[in-house]
Amino acid sequence: MTTAPKKDSGGIKILIPVGELVSRKLIAQALHVLSAFRNPMVLLFHVIEIPSRTAALETEPYRQEIDEAQKRLNELAEWLRSQSISTQVKVVVARNVPEGITDEADIGEYSIIFLMKRQFRKDWRRLFRRSVSAQVVRDSKCMVLTAPLDDRPTAEEIQ
């Protein structure tokens, strides 16, 4: 199910949470900005949310969803590896997405979390939705970089 990140091998560790849609172009731009770091290890990370506080965090009921996310991330990881970027993949289940991201960042001792942020809602629905980015920035112990996803990625950019 997962490929755990290796302990620091001299390079910087970058955690990139990936949702349902991902833009190769945006990830490439982010990694270009972060290219000042030598030999970065990138972990492509997906959280499957189990919002119930009483349900057990068992993976078996979510096997199909985990497999689909794993396949999507592995395709993206292969693309990054073809560009000589050390890349690993991990899919987890968690009570909520921000908790899953911050837990992984703490356990994996990452230097940077790179979040691809959706466009900010300007209507009444924003009152009922919590910002994943805001929660991760508040709760994480490492640096968090965000990049807006202004428009939905094109078919060529989606992995």
Backbone bond lengths (Angstrom), bond angles and torsions (degrees), N, CA, C in turn:
res aa  C-N    CA-C-N  psi(-1)  N-CA   C-N-CA  omega(-1)  CA-C   N-CA-C  phi
1 M - - - 1.437 - - 1.508 111.16 -
2 T 1.307 119.46 -42.34 1.456 120.82 -175.79 1.515 110.42 -129.86
3 T 1.288 114.11 156.34 1.451 121.71 169.60 1.515 104.97 -116.47
4 A 1.302 116.70 107.11 1.462 120.70 -175.54 1.516 110.61 -70.48
5 P 1.324 116.88 143.42 1.459 119.23 177.69 1.518 110.69 -67.61
6 K 1.311 115.27 142.71 1.458 119.78 177.63 1.513 109.76 -80.01
7 K 1.301 116.34 157.22 1.463 120.10 176.33 1.521 108.86 -61.73
8 D 1.288 114.73 155.55 1.459 122.62 -175.45 1.520 111.42 -49.34
9 S 1.342 115.56 122.71 1.459 120.75 -179.85 1.519 110.38 -106.45
10 G 1.320 116.87 32.68 1.444 120.20 178.56 1.510 113.02 101.00
11 G 1.336 117.79 -19.52 1.455 121.28 179.97 1.514 111.23 -102.24
12 I 1.308 114.93 175.47 1.458 121.32 179.61 1.537 109.31 -84.51
13 K 1.316 116.44 146.86 1.462 122.09 179.20 1.525 108.85 -106.35
14 I 1.338 115.67 125.74 1.459 121.96 -177.20 1.525 108.80 -119.50
15 L 1.307 116.29 125.18 1.462 122.79 177.88 1.528 108.48 -99.50
16 I 1.338 116.40 122.29 1.459 120.78 178.85 1.527 108.57 -120.04
17 P 1.340 116.65 98.74 1.469 119.02 174.73 1.521 109.62 -67.94
18 V 1.320 115.72 135.22 1.453 121.74 -177.02 1.525 108.41 -122.22
19 G 1.341 116.17 126.71 1.458 121.39 177.80 1.514 110.89 -89.13
20 E 1.317 115.61 -151.48 1.462 120.88 -179.06 1.522 111.79 -69.91
21 L 1.314 116.95 -38.65 1.462 121.38 179.50 1.519 108.78 -111.96
22 V 1.306 115.94 138.75 1.461 119.56 177.72 1.518 109.01 -139.81
23 S 1.296 115.63 140.93 1.452 121.74 -179.75 1.531 108.97 -104.03
24 R 1.321 116.05 117.99 1.466 119.55 175.92 1.521 110.06 -60.96
25 K 1.327 115.16 -37.88 1.464 120.41 -179.38 1.530 110.30 -60.23
26 L 1.332 117.14 -45.35 1.455 120.80 -179.15 1.530 111.53 -66.53
27 I 1.325 117.12 -41.83 1.466 119.63 177.49 1.519 110.31 -63.64
28 A 1.328 117.22 -41.16 1.471 120.35 178.26 1.523 110.70 -62.01
29 Q 1.339 117.27 -41.53 1.460 120.46 178.29 1.528 111.07 -64.18
30 A 1.315 116.58 -41.92 1.464 120.54 179.51 1.521 110.86 -63.50
31 L 1.311 116.46 -44.43 1.458 119.47 -179.61 1.522 111.58 -68.83
32 H 1.319 116.48 -28.34 1.467 119.22 174.71 1.531 109.83 -64.79
33 V 1.334 116.24 -43.10 1.467 120.81 177.45 1.531 110.09 -62.12
34 L 1.326 115.90 -38.72 1.461 120.43 -177.65 1.525 113.06 -86.43
35 S 1.337 117.60 4.84 1.458 120.89 -175.75 1.527 113.82 -68.60
36 A 1.310 116.64 -9.40 1.462 119.30 176.73 1.526 110.59 -65.70
37 F 1.326 115.98 -22.56 1.469 120.05 178.59 1.520 108.68 -84.45
38 R 1.307 115.89 136.38 1.464 120.63 -179.71 1.520 110.64 -83.12
39 N 1.306 115.06 139.31 1.461 123.17 175.38 1.530 113.91 48.16
40 P 1.322 118.31 56.06 1.465 117.77 178.97 1.523 110.54 -69.24
41 M 1.307 116.02 144.85 1.462 121.92 171.76 1.521 106.00 -105.70
42 V 1.328 116.32 121.61 1.454 121.84 -177.36 1.519 108.77 -106.21
43 L 1.330 115.43 131.62 1.460 120.24 173.12 1.523 107.55 -111.77
44 L 1.330 115.94 116.19 1.453 121.28 172.52 1.524 106.56 -83.33
45 F 1.303 116.42 124.57 1.464 121.97 -166.25 1.526 110.48 -130.36
46 H 1.322 115.65 132.47 1.469 120.24 177.81 1.520 109.05 -128.99
47 V 1.342 115.82 135.27 1.456 122.03 178.82 1.520 108.75 -109.88
48 I 1.330 115.79 126.37 1.458 121.53 171.89 1.518 105.64 -97.33
49 E 1.314 114.84 118.75 1.460 121.07 -172.28 1.529 111.63 -85.96
50 I 1.342 114.83 130.25 1.463 122.76 172.84 1.526 105.65 -118.89
51 P 1.335 117.21 90.64 1.461 120.16 -169.84 1.526 115.87 -68.05
52 S 1.299 119.16 -17.48 1.463 120.55 -178.39 1.517 111.10 -68.62
53 R 1.316 117.05 131.07 1.464 121.70 178.07 1.528 111.94 -78.38
54 T 1.344 116.67 -15.96 1.464 119.14 -176.71 1.522 113.26 -100.41
55 A 1.319 117.70 -21.12 1.460 120.54 -179.56 1.521 110.34 -72.84
56 A 1.316 115.23 145.10 1.464 120.54 176.82 1.528 109.20 -71.46
57 L 1.311 116.17 148.71 1.473 120.70 178.14 1.523 109.53 -85.69
58 E 1.312 115.95 65.92 1.452 122.03 179.06 1.519 108.94 -93.86
59 T 1.307 116.47 140.94 1.463 119.80 -177.34 1.523 113.20 -87.23
60 E 1.316 118.17 -25.73 1.462 120.76 -173.13 1.534 114.36 -56.48
61 P 1.339 120.60 -43.85 1.467 118.87 178.52 1.532 113.39 -63.87
62 Y 1.312 117.10 -15.20 1.467 122.32 -177.12 1.525 111.90 -110.43
63 R 1.327 116.70 16.84 1.465 122.00 -174.72 1.532 112.22 -54.47
64 Q 1.327 118.54 -45.96 1.464 120.66 -178.20 1.529 110.84 -64.39
65 E 1.317 117.01 -43.16 1.461 121.24 178.87 1.533 110.91 -64.64
66 I 1.326 116.70 -39.49 1.467 121.65 177.85 1.524 110.13 -64.02
67 D 1.338 116.50 -45.85 1.465 120.74 -179.41 1.532 111.89 -62.21
68 E 1.343 116.70 -41.08 1.462 120.27 178.86 1.530 111.17 -64.70
69 A 1.333 116.38 -43.60 1.469 120.09 178.76 1.522 110.36 -65.09
70 Q 1.331 116.35 -41.96 1.463 121.43 179.01 1.527 110.54 -59.81
71 K 1.323 117.25 -43.87 1.468 121.42 179.93 1.529 110.45 -62.74
72 R 1.334 116.50 -46.37 1.469 121.04 -179.56 1.531 110.92 -61.78
73 L 1.329 116.88 -43.24 1.470 120.50 -179.74 1.525 111.56 -69.87
74 N 1.323 117.31 -36.63 1.470 119.84 178.83 1.521 111.54 -64.16
75 E 1.339 117.31 -36.86 1.470 120.05 177.08 1.524 110.43 -64.55
76 L 1.314 116.52 -42.87 1.459 120.74 177.61 1.534 110.71 -66.19
77 A 1.325 116.41 -40.09 1.467 120.88 179.04 1.535 110.92 -62.23
78 E 1.321 117.04 -40.57 1.471 120.27 178.47 1.526 110.49 -62.58
79 W 1.321 116.58 -39.77 1.456 120.73 177.31 1.532 110.53 -62.01
80 L 1.335 116.80 -44.08 1.466 120.04 178.78 1.533 111.28 -66.77
81 R 1.329 117.22 -39.92 1.472 120.23 178.20 1.525 110.83 -63.48
82 S 1.338 117.02 -34.49 1.472 119.83 178.47 1.525 110.82 -66.15
83 Q 1.333 116.45 -15.32 1.455 121.98 176.95 1.536 110.79 -103.00
84 S 1.323 115.56 18.93 1.466 123.56 176.48 1.526 113.59 64.13
85 I 1.321 116.25 35.66 1.465 120.80 176.38 1.520 107.71 -110.40
86 S 1.317 115.65 122.11 1.459 120.84 178.28 1.528 108.61 -64.59
87 T 1.328 115.99 117.16 1.469 120.61 -172.36 1.514 111.01 -134.40
88 Q 1.340 114.98 138.50 1.456 122.26 174.37 1.514 108.54 -128.90
89 V 1.320 115.92 166.96 1.457 122.30 -175.43 1.517 109.29 -130.66
90 K 1.345 115.76 142.10 1.456 119.86 176.63 1.519 109.49 -149.57
91 V 1.327 116.81 133.59 1.460 123.67 175.74 1.523 107.02 -122.37
92 V 1.339 116.17 130.55 1.463 120.98 -179.46 1.523 110.28 -131.85
93 V 1.334 115.24 163.41 1.459 120.49 168.86 1.522 107.06 -108.27
94 A 1.337 115.68 142.75 1.467 120.72 -179.05 1.522 108.89 -151.32
95 R 1.324 116.24 164.40 1.471 121.69 178.44 1.523 111.75 -63.29
96 N 1.332 116.37 -37.30 1.465 120.24 174.75 1.524 108.43 -153.35
97 V 1.306 115.78 161.97 1.464 121.50 -174.13 1.531 112.48 -62.85
98 P 1.337 119.71 -48.98 1.468 118.59 -179.51 1.538 112.93 -60.05
99 E 1.313 116.43 -38.59 1.467 120.12 178.47 1.528 110.81 -63.93
100 G 1.335 116.90 -42.66 1.465 120.63 177.94 1.514 112.13 -61.93
101 I 1.330 116.35 -41.08 1.470 120.77 -179.56 1.521 111.25 -67.56
102 T 1.326 117.51 -48.38 1.475 119.89 -177.50 1.526 111.32 -68.31
103 D 1.323 117.83 -35.26 1.469 119.94 176.46 1.530 110.27 -62.34
104 E 1.320 116.87 -46.01 1.467 120.28 179.42 1.522 111.04 -63.81
105 A 1.327 116.83 -41.74 1.466 120.16 179.77 1.521 111.27 -61.24
106 D 1.325 116.91 -39.62 1.464 120.62 179.48 1.527 111.52 -71.02
107 I 1.323 116.78 -45.50 1.463 121.02 -178.30 1.525 111.29 -65.99
108 G 1.344 116.10 -43.62 1.458 121.41 -176.16 1.510 114.95 -82.85
109 E 1.325 117.22 -5.01 1.463 122.37 179.74 1.531 111.73 52.98
110 Y 1.321 115.60 54.24 1.461 121.18 -179.98 1.519 110.35 -79.70
111 S 1.307 115.76 153.25 1.462 121.78 177.43 1.519 111.02 -89.17
112 I 1.336 115.83 -34.82 1.461 121.02 -175.15 1.526 109.95 -140.31
113 I 1.327 115.31 139.46 1.464 121.71 167.99 1.520 105.57 -110.29
114 F 1.329 116.09 126.79 1.461 120.18 178.20 1.519 108.43 -110.14
115 L 1.343 116.68 113.86 1.462 122.35 -178.33 1.518 110.71 -105.45
116 M 1.310 115.94 131.78 1.456 121.46 172.09 1.523 105.94 -93.76
117 K 1.300 115.31 111.42 1.454 122.38 -169.79 1.519 111.37 -95.80
118 R 1.336 115.10 133.46 1.459 119.44 174.97 1.512 109.88 -70.96
119 Q 1.311 114.51 163.22 1.466 120.10 179.14 1.524 109.74 -63.28
120 F 1.315 116.06 139.97 1.457 122.78 -179.16 1.526 109.85 -68.01
121 R 1.308 115.87 130.24 1.467 120.46 177.79 1.518 109.96 -75.79
122 K 1.323 115.67 137.02 1.449 120.55 -179.17 1.524 111.61 -111.11
123 D 1.315 117.61 6.94 1.457 119.92 -178.72 1.537 110.49 -107.77
124 W 1.300 116.49 -172.95 1.457 122.68 -175.40 1.524 113.19 -63.78
125 R 1.346 119.31 -23.13 1.468 121.38 -178.24 1.529 112.57 -64.53
126 R 1.322 117.28 -24.25 1.472 119.89 -179.90 1.524 111.90 -63.59
127 L 1.326 116.76 -22.55 1.469 120.55 179.02 1.521 112.30 -69.12
128 F 1.337 116.73 -22.03 1.456 120.94 -175.70 1.523 113.48 -106.61
129 R 1.308 117.16 -0.89 1.470 120.69 -179.44 1.516 109.47 -117.16
130 R 1.294 114.41 133.76 1.459 118.94 175.90 1.518 109.43 -89.00
131 S 1.296 115.93 145.18 1.449 121.09 178.72 1.526 109.75 -81.06
132 V 1.325 115.82 121.43 1.462 120.88 176.51 1.522 109.01 -61.12
133 S 1.327 116.58 -43.90 1.469 121.01 -178.95 1.523 111.31 -58.69
134 A 1.325 116.58 -46.64 1.473 120.33 -178.74 1.521 111.15 -61.59
135 Q 1.330 117.21 -41.74 1.460 120.01 179.27 1.525 111.73 -67.25
136 V 1.323 117.24 -39.74 1.472 120.25 179.81 1.522 110.20 -67.26
137 V 1.324 117.51 -43.12 1.466 120.67 178.06 1.523 110.10 -60.08
138 R 1.323 116.73 -43.27 1.458 121.33 -177.87 1.536 112.46 -67.90
139 D 1.337 117.56 -39.29 1.460 120.86 -170.96 1.522 115.76 -98.07
140 S 1.330 118.72 -14.43 1.464 119.13 -175.86 1.522 111.45 -85.19
141 K 1.308 114.92 156.99 1.468 121.79 -179.54 1.522 111.95 -99.53
142 C 1.327 116.73 -3.41 1.467 119.18 -179.17 1.523 110.19 -117.31
143 M 1.317 115.83 175.59 1.455 121.92 -179.46 1.531 109.66 -68.19
144 V 1.330 116.18 139.02 1.464 122.05 178.11 1.519 108.57 -120.74
145 L 1.322 115.84 123.59 1.461 121.98 175.47 1.521 107.98 -109.65
146 T 1.325 116.63 138.59 1.452 119.79 178.01 1.514 109.77 -123.25
147 A 1.323 115.03 150.85 1.463 121.62 174.97 1.517 106.95 -137.35
148 P 1.315 116.86 129.78 1.464 119.18 -178.02 1.523 112.42 -73.53
149 L 1.311 115.88 141.50 1.454 122.47 169.90 1.516 105.37 -96.27
150 D 1.332 116.87 82.86 1.462 121.04 -174.79 1.511 112.53 -60.04
151 D 1.302 116.26 -46.98 1.457 121.26 -179.34 1.515 108.45 -120.59
152 R 1.313 115.80 158.39 1.460 119.20 175.03 1.528 107.53 -65.78
153 P 1.325 117.85 137.40 1.455 120.01 -179.25 1.529 111.25 -61.47
154 T 1.318 116.22 151.32 1.455 120.87 175.90 1.527 109.07 -73.74
155 A 1.317 116.56 167.69 1.471 121.41 -178.80 1.520 111.21 -58.79
156 E 1.337 117.07 -35.15 1.470 119.92 -179.45 1.522 111.76 -71.37
157 E 1.331 116.44 -28.20 1.458 120.48 -176.67 1.531 112.55 -86.14
158 I 1.326 117.43 -20.03 1.463 120.62 -177.07 1.516 109.24 -78.95
159 Q 1.325 114.41 136.40 1.467 120.08 174.70 1.500 107.79 -103.53
